[in-house]
């Protein structure tokens, strides 16, 4: 069974997807880490971000693996490195390139084949896994997502004014919704889950309820 959890930045989908996978006994497919790993490979190779052919060749040569919730690039553990600001600053060059997106989409589909997985992103249900048995679009108001992001930053010692966080988030939302490929949008058959006013535990319980309900529907249909 494939469970997709899509949604805008700050909705909490990464944390929820990981916890849902653990609760269900499913594998977790961190698709964002794949794009970040390719971006890190590009930084290390001092690549010309405008050279699409060179970037595709680099992505094709990059060996990306997941082991014990760690991310490996060419046999190097890059779990922390791919989350650094330097990678975040250039990720758009990777994520917006159709050839690389097609390559990584195929890798994701191969990874999922024959497995029970939970995967998250912005286009997992709409484009990568259109036949997924359970699709959830996790969202929240812009203000709620900004407050959560501000809190996360504060927990690591970075104070950023709420209006600054909100402005950055709004810009990210606009970019994600207008990307030429892989744009943010709920699949037509996704369950929309608004997490405003809900704790992380309450969101997780609702996600699990949706998944179990869907499994029961599938079981009844196959009976």
KADAGI-V339816 format. One line per field, one symbol per residue. ss: DSSP state (H for helix, E for strand, C for the rest). phi: phi as a letter, one per 30 degrees, with the letter a starting at -180 (. if undefined). psi: psi as a letter, one per 30 degrees, with the letter a starting at -180 (. if undefined). A space follows every 50 residues. Layout:
ss->???
phi->???
psi->???
This chain:
ss->CEEEEECCCCCCHHHHHHHHHHHHCCEEEEHHHHHHHHHHHHHHCCCCCC CHHHHHHHHHHCCEEEECCEEEECCEECCCHHHCHHHHCCHHHHHCCHHH HHHHHHHHHHHHCCCCEEEEECCHHHHHCCCCCEEEEEECCHHHHHHHHH HHHHHCCCCCCHHHHHHHHHHHHHHHHCCCCCCCCCCCCCEEEECCCCCH HHHHHHHHHHHHHHHHHHHHHHC
phi->.cccbcldeidjddddddddddddicdcccdddddddddddddddhdddc cdddddddddddccbcbhicccbhicdcedddcdeddedcdddddccedd ddddddddddddeibdbcbblcbdddbdbdcedbbbccbadedddddddd dedddciccbeeddddddddddeddddcddbiddaddecdddbcceicde dddeddddddddddddddddddd
psi->kkkkjlllkgfgeeeeeeeeeeefgllkjieeeeeeeeeeeeeefhljff ieeeeeeeeefkjklkkhglkkjhgkjgeeefgleeeefgfefefgjeee eeeeeeeeeeefkglklkklbfgeeeeeifgkfkkkjkllleeeeeeeee eeeefggjkkkefeeeeeeeeeeeeefgkekhlkkklegkkkjkgkgkle eeeeeeeeeeeeeeeeeeeeff.
